[in-house]
Amino acid sequence: MSNGKDEQRVVVAPAELDLESRIAFRRDAVRAIEAMTAGAGILVVDLSATRSVDSAGLGALMLVQRRASERRIAIRLRGLNEDLRFLLALTKLEDLFEVETTLRT
C-alpha cells in the first residue's frame, strides 16, 4: 500500500479535449483524485495523444486542478504539445500545473 507521499495516478486525456469529451475526462480525473490520499501525491494528466484543447477542455482542466487543490494534490501535465503550452501561457494558467519538461517528438 502506498504511503501517500509518492502516490501517483495517471489519467489519459482524449485526442480532442473539447465540449464533447470534457465530462468524461473530468469524471475520470476527479475519481482518481478522490481515490488518492489527501495532502499527498500527484495526478498526472497525460496529454501525449491530445491534438487539441478548446475552451471547454481548458475549463475541464481548471476544474480538475481546483478539485486537486482542495485535496492538496498536485497536477502534473505530461506530453504537452507546443500549442497547449502556448495556450497555458497565454491564459496565465501555467503556474497552476507542474509540467514535465520532456519534449514531445
N, C-alpha and C positions, 0 to 999 in steps of 0.2 A: 504494500500500500504506500502511496506517495505521502510524503510529509507535508505537502502543500507548497513548500518553499521552491521546489523545482518543478512543480506541476505545470504541464503544458498540454494544451489541446489544440487541434488544428481543425479549422473549418475551411473548406474549399469553396471559393466564390464561383458563381456561374460564369460562362463565357461572356455574357452580357448582363451586367448588374444594372437592372433598369426597373421600370414600373412593374413589369410583369413578374420579374424574378425576386424582387426585393422582400416580399413577405416570407417566402420560403427560406431565403438566406438569413433574414433577421431571426426567424424562428429557430433555425439550426444553431446560429451563433449564441442566442440567448440561452438555449438549452445547455450548450457547452459551458457557458459562463456560470449558470446556476448549478451545474454539476461539480464545479471547482470549489475548493476551499476559499472562503472569503479572506481577502488580505494577502493572498499569495498566488503565485503562478502567472502564467501568460497564456492568452488566447492568440494563436497565430491565425491570421486570415491569409490564406494562400490565394493570391491573385495571379498566379503564373499563367493560367489559361484564360484570364479575363481580358477580353479585347477592348471592351468599352464600359464606361460607367457614366450614367446620366445623372441628372439632379436627384431623381428618386433613389438611385443607387447610392449616391453620396449621402443622402438623408438616412438611408438604412445603415450605412457605416457609422454615421454620427449617433444614431440611436443605440447601436451596439456598443459604441465607445462609452456613451453615457451610462448604460447599464453596467458595463465592466467597471467604470469609475466608481459607481455606487458601491460595488463589492470590492473595490481596491484591487482590481485585476488589470494588468497591463494588456494592451492590444499591440501586437507586432504584425506589421504588414509585410508579406513575403511576395517576391516576384512582381513588384510594381513595374509597369511599363513607363516610358517617359511621359506619355500623355497624362497618366494618373498622377505621377509625381508633380507635373506642372499644375494640374487641377488642384491638388492639395496645397501647393504653394500659392496659387492664385487666390484661393479662398481662405488662406491663412490658417489652414487646419493641420498642417504637417506636424506641428508641435504636440498635437493630441495623440499621436501614434508613434510607436517605435517603428523604424523602417529598417529592414535588413538591407545591408549595403551590397550584397552580391548583385552583379549586373545580369540582366536577362539577355539571353542570346537569341 
